[in-house]
């Protein structure tokens, strides 16, 4: 008696022959040349410059990457300004003071003043 051959069974059901994501990527790479991609990027830059928010977001994501941290809330910024704090200076000095954890440390204060002076000279 002949037995009917069936496809192997896996957790989610019967396995069938189908292209893998590697095959799709290969087809994409074969179809899109570097010149094609350059045209896409150039067109996206033009759209971004003309105000297209999606084009700006897409370019920003690839050029600068996604932000690692959330932006501070407006109230946090206002409170820091009222307290005379600068989060950028605070972060830079905390990494530059080689682990010193004293809020009134003269070295940290001096470094903070130097960084603040440099930041004040930046345009904008």
N, C-alpha and C positions, 0 to 999 in steps of 0.2 A: 504494500500500500504506500503510495507516495504521500509525503507530508508537505503541507503548504508552508512555504517559507514566509516568515513575517519579519518586518523590520524590528530591530532591537527596541526594547521598551526602556524608557528612562523615566525619571520622576514625573516629568511634565507630559508624558505621552509617548507617542511613536516618533522615532527619528526619521526624518525624510531628507533626501538629498536637496540641498539648497546652497546658494552662494554664501560665503562668509563675509564678514565685514572687511577682511583683508582683500577679497576679490573686488568689493565695491571701492575700496581705497585705491587699488591698482587701476581700476577703470577711470577713476577721477584723475589720478596722476598722469595717465596716458592721454586723457582728453584735454586737460588744461595745461597749456604751455606757460613758460615763465612770462612770455610777452602777453598772453591772455591775462594772467594774474596782474601784471603791471598795469594793463588797461583798466582792470577792475579797481585797483587801488587808486589810480589817477582819477577815475570818475568819482570814486567815493570821496577823495580829497576835495574835489570841486563841489560836490553836494554838501560836504561838511562846511566849507567856506561860505556857501550860500545860505546856511542856516538849518540844514537838515539835522535834527537832533539824533536820529538813528545812525546816520553816517558818522557824526562826531563820537557817539558812544562806541561804535564798532572800531573806529580808528584808535580812540583812546585806550580801549581794552587791549589792542594789539601793540600799540606803540609804548604805552606807559604801564600796562598791566592793571589789574584790578587793585583797588586800595586794600591794604591789609587790615586796616582798622576803620571803624565808622568815624565820620566827622563828628566833632563835638557839637553838642546842642547849643543853640544861641544863648540860653541862660548860663551855661557853663562858661562860655566865652566872656559874657558880661561880668560874671562874678570874678573870673580871673583878672580881667582888666581893672575892676574896682579894687582888687587886692594887690594890684601892681605886679601880677605874675604874668609870665610869658611861657606858655607850654613848650614852645620850641626851645627856648633857652633852658628851661628846666630839664627837658629830655637830653639836650646836648651836654649840659654840665653833669648830669647824673652818670652819663657814660664816660665822661672825660675825667671824673675825679677818682678813678681807680678804686671804687668801692668805699670811699669815705661816706659815712652816713650821718654827718653832723650838719644840721641846717645852717649853723653860723660859721662854718669852716671858711677861713680866709681864702684858701686856695679856690674853693668852689665859688665864692663871691667874686673873686678876681676873674676867674674864667667866665662866669656869667656876664660880668661887665664888658669883657672883651667881645664876647659873642653878641651881646646887645648892641654894642657900638658898630660892629660889622654889619649886623642886620639893618641897623638904622641907615647905613650908607647905600643899601640896595634900592634900586628904583622901584616905585610902585608902592 
